Amino acid sequence: MSLQEGRELACAKINLSLDVLGKREDGYHELAMVMATVDLADTLTFLHEGEGVRVESQVSFLPSDRSNLAAAAALAFQKATGRKVEPLTIRMDKQIPVCAGTAGGSSDAAAVLRYLDRVMETHLPLEELQAIGETVGSDVPYCVMGGTALAEGRGERLTPLPPLPSCPVVLCKPNFPVSTPALFGQLDRCKLRRRPDTKGILAALEAGDLQGVARRLYNVFEDVLQPRQKRTVDTIKNTLINQGALGAAMTGTGPTVFGLFADEETARTAYESLAEDYAHTFLCHIV
C-alpha cells in the first residue's frame, strides 16, 4: 500500500474529578476519574518516509524515538496487527503543554492509533484499539475514545457518560513541574481529608446540569502538593472563581488548573487576567 501524508488532531483532557481509592497489589493505584475532552489540541502530520518510526516537534526536549508515546503507539500497533507501519515520521505541532496533567503525550499516542487504524484499513473495534493503547500508557485508552467518561482501575476501565454540556474552559499551567511518582508517594503516606463526590457528578451529568458538575469539581492530588505549589494552584483557582468560573480544579497530577464558565465573555476576561502572569494560559471549549 502506498501511503500519502496524513493528519490527525490530538485533544487534551481535563479531570472533572480524580479520586485515588488505594494501592493495588501490582503496585499501581486504584483510580476513579471523570474526564472530559477539550479542543486544545496538538496537530500530528504523518509522513511515510525516513527510517523506522521517528517523532519531530518544536519542543526540543521531547524524545524522538520509541520513548516518545507517539512512536511507542505506532510500534505497538505494528506488533498487535502485524501491519508494517515503518518507515514513519510523525511531525507534531505541540499546543498542549508538556507534563501538565492534560494527557498531551497520551492523546498524541491515541491520535497515532486512530490514524493508523484508518489508513491501514484495519477497522479495529474501539475496544481493541484501546487495548493496544493500554500497553502504551494508562490514559491512552481514554484518549482513544474521548468525550466524557468515567475511568476506573488504572484508568483503562471506561464507561461513557452523558456529555458535559458545552461550555468555555480556561486552562492555566504554572511554570513549574510536578513529579507524579512523588505525588502518589505523598498520597500513600497521608490520610485524605476530602474526596470527590463522584456519584454527584455522574448524577449532574445525567441531568445535563453544568453548574451541578462545576460545584463538585475536585482532585485529591491538590491536598498533597508541596506548599509552594499548593499556594500557586490555589491562587489560580481563586482567580478563576473571582472572575466568574462556575467551578475550578487541578487536572491530573497537575499543575494545570482549569475553570468551567457559563459564557464566552466571562471566560475571555478570566483568560486575559491569567495570561498576564502565566504564559501557558488557554481559552478552549468542551468537545
C-alpha positions in Angstrom: 0.0 0.0 0.0 1.4 3.4 -1.0 0.6 5.9 1.8 0.4 9.6 1.5 0.8 12.4 4.1 -2.0 12.4 6.7 -3.0 14.5 9.7 -4.8 13.8 13.0 -5.8 16.1 15.9 -4.8 15.0 19.5 -7.1 16.8 22.0 -6.3 17.5 25.7 -8.4 16.2 28.6 -9.4 17.6 32.0 -10.3 15.8 35.1 -13.7 16.8 36.5 -12.9 14.6 39.4 -9.9 12.5 40.4 -10.0 10.0 43.3 -7.4 7.5 44.5 -9.0 4.6 46.2 -5.9 2.8 47.3 -2.8 1.0 46.3 -3.1 -2.3 44.4 -1.1 -5.5 44.8 0.5 -4.8 41.4 2.0 -1.5 42.6 -0.5 0.6 40.7 -3.3 2.7 42.3 -7.0 2.1 42.0 -8.5 5.3 40.5 -11.9 6.8 39.9 -11.8 9.7 37.5 -14.4 11.6 35.5 -12.8 13.1 32.4 -13.8 15.3 29.5 -12.1 16.3 26.3 -11.4 19.9 25.4 -10.5 21.4 22.0 -6.9 22.4 22.9 -5.1 20.1 20.5 -1.8 19.1 19.0 -1.7 18.5 15.2 0.1 15.4 14.1 1.3 15.1 10.5 2.3 11.7 9.3 4.9 11.2 6.6 5.7 7.7 5.3 9.4 8.3 4.9 12.7 8.2 6.7 13.9 5.2 8.8 12.0 3.4 11.4 9.5 5.4 13.5 10.6 8.9 14.5 8.9 11.9 16.1 9.7 15.6 15.3 8.3 18.6 17.2 9.1 22.2 18.0 9.7 21.2 21.6 13.4 20.5 21.7 13.5 18.3 24.8 10.9 15.8 23.7 12.4 12.4 22.7 12.2 11.4 19.0 12.5 7.6 19.5 10.2 5.0 21.0 10.4 6.6 24.4 8.0 9.2 22.9 4.5 7.8 23.4 3.5 8.6 19.8 6.3 6.4 18.5 5.6 3.8 21.1 1.9 3.7 19.9 2.9 3.2 16.3 5.2 0.3 17.2 2.5 -1.2 19.5 0.0 -1.0 16.6 2.5 -2.7 14.3 3.1 -5.5 16.8 -0.6 -6.1 17.6 -1.8 -6.1 14.0 1.2 -7.4 12.1 0.8 -4.5 9.7 4.1 -2.8 8.9 4.0 0.9 9.7 7.6 1.7 9.1 9.0 4.0 7.8 7.0 6.6 9.6 7.9 10.2 10.6 5.4 11.9 13.0 5.6 15.7 13.0 3.9 17.3 16.0 2.7 20.9 16.3 2.6 20.9 20.1 -0.1 23.2 21.6 -0.9 21.1 24.7 1.7 21.9 27.4 4.1 19.1 28.3 3.9 17.5 31.8 0.7 19.4 32.6 -1.8 16.8 33.7 -3.8 17.2 30.4 -2.7 13.9 28.8 -0.8 15.6 25.9 1.5 12.6 25.4 -1.3 10.1 25.8 -3.5 12.0 23.4 -0.7 12.0 20.8 -0.4 8.3 21.2 -4.2 7.8 20.7 -4.1 10.0 17.6 -1.4 7.8 16.1 -3.6 4.7 16.8 -6.6 6.3 15.2 -4.7 7.4 12.2 -3.0 4.0 11.6 -6.3 2.2 12.0 -7.8 4.4 9.3 -5.0 4.4 6.7 -4.1 0.7 7.2 -7.9 -0.1 6.9 -7.7 -2.4 9.8 -11.1 -1.1 11.2 -10.4 -2.4 14.7 -13.3 -2.3 17.2 -12.8 0.6 19.7 -12.1 -1.9 22.5 -9.2 -3.5 20.5 -7.7 -0.1 19.7 -8.0 0.9 23.4 -6.3 -2.4 24.4 -3.3 -1.6 22.2 -3.3 1.9 23.8 -3.2 0.4 27.3 0.1 -1.2 26.5 1.5 2.3 25.8 0.0 4.2 28.8 -2.8 4.3 31.3 -4.5 7.4 29.8 -4.3 6.3 26.2 -7.5 4.1 26.2 -9.5 7.1 27.3 -7.8 9.4 24.8 -8.7 6.9 22.0 -12.3 7.2 22.9 -12.5 10.8 24.1 -15.7 12.6 25.2 -16.9 12.4 28.8 -16.2 9.2 30.6 -15.7 7.5 34.0 -12.3 5.9 34.2 -11.6 3.2 36.8 -8.8 0.8 37.6 -5.5 2.3 36.4 -7.7 4.4 34.0 -8.3 1.6 31.5 -11.8 0.6 32.6 -14.0 3.2 30.8 -17.7 3.9 31.0 -19.0 6.5 28.5 -21.1 9.2 30.2 -23.6 11.8 29.0 -21.5 14.7 27.7 -20.6 17.6 29.8 -22.7 20.5 28.5 -20.8 22.6 26.0 -19.0 25.5 27.8 -15.9 27.6 27.7 -12.9 26.4 29.7 -9.9 28.3 30.8 -6.7 26.3 31.4 -3.7 27.7 33.2 -0.4 25.9 33.7 2.0 27.3 36.3 5.7 27.5 35.4 6.9 24.5 37.5 6.9 20.7 37.1 5.1 18.3 39.4 6.5 14.8 40.0 3.8 12.2 39.5 5.6 9.5 41.5 6.3 11.9 44.3 2.6 12.9 44.5 1.5 9.2 44.6 4.1 8.6 47.3 2.9 11.5 49.4 -0.7 10.3 48.9 0.2 6.9 50.3 1.7 8.5 53.4 -1.3 10.7 54.4 -5.0 10.5 55.1 -7.1 12.4 52.7 -9.3 15.0 54.2 -11.7 15.2 51.3 -12.8 13.1 48.3 -14.7 14.0 45.2 -18.4 13.5 45.0 -18.2 11.1 42.0 -21.8 10.0 42.3 -23.0 13.6 42.5 -21.0 14.4 39.3 -22.5 11.4 37.5 -26.0 12.5 38.5 -25.4 16.0 37.4 -24.1 14.8 34.0 -27.1 12.6 33.6 -29.3 15.7 34.3 -27.3 17.9 31.9 -26.6 20.2 34.9 -23.4 22.2 34.2 -23.5 24.1 37.5 -24.1 20.8 39.4 -20.9 19.4 37.8 -18.9 22.6 38.3 -19.6 22.9 42.0 -18.4 19.3 42.6 -15.0 19.6 40.7 -12.3 18.1 42.9 -8.9 16.4 42.6 -7.3 14.6 45.6 -3.8 15.5 44.4 -4.4 19.1 45.3 -4.1 18.1 49.0 -0.6 16.6 48.6 1.2 19.3 46.6 4.2 20.9 48.0 3.3 24.1 49.9 4.7 26.5 47.3 2.9 24.5 44.5 -0.3 24.5 46.6 -0.2 28.2 47.0 0.2 28.8 43.3 -2.6 26.3 42.4 -4.9 27.9 44.9 -4.1 31.4 43.6 -5.1 30.4 40.1 -8.2 28.7 41.3 -9.2 31.7 43.3 -8.6 34.0 40.3 -10.8 31.8 38.1 -13.6 31.8 40.7 -13.3 35.5 41.3 -13.5 36.1 37.6 -16.8 34.2 37.3 -15.9 30.5 36.9 -18.7 28.1 37.9 -16.0 25.9 39.4 -12.3 25.2 39.2 -9.9 22.4 40.0 -6.4 21.0 39.1 -6.4 18.4 36.4 -4.5 15.1 36.5 -1.4 15.3 38.7 -1.1 18.9 37.7 0.0 21.5 37.8 -2.6 22.8 35.2 -5.7 24.4 36.7 -9.0 24.8 34.8 -12.2 26.6 35.3 -15.6 26.0 33.7 -17.6 29.1 32.6 -21.2 29.7 31.6 -20.4 32.2 28.8 -17.7 33.2 26.4 -17.3 36.8 27.6 -16.7 35.9 31.2 -14.3 33.2 30.2 -12.3 35.6 28.0 -12.0 38.1 30.8 -10.6 35.4 33.1 -8.3 34.2 30.4 -6.9 37.7 29.8 -6.4 38.2 33.5 -4.3 35.0 34.0 -2.4 35.3 30.7 -0.7 38.4 32.0 1.2 36.3 34.6 1.1 32.7 33.1 2.4 32.1 29.5 0.6 28.7 29.3 -3.0 30.0 29.6 -5.6 28.8 27.1 -9.3 29.6 26.3 -10.9 26.5 24.9 -14.2 24.5 24.9 -15.6 21.2 25.8 -15.6 18.7 22.8 
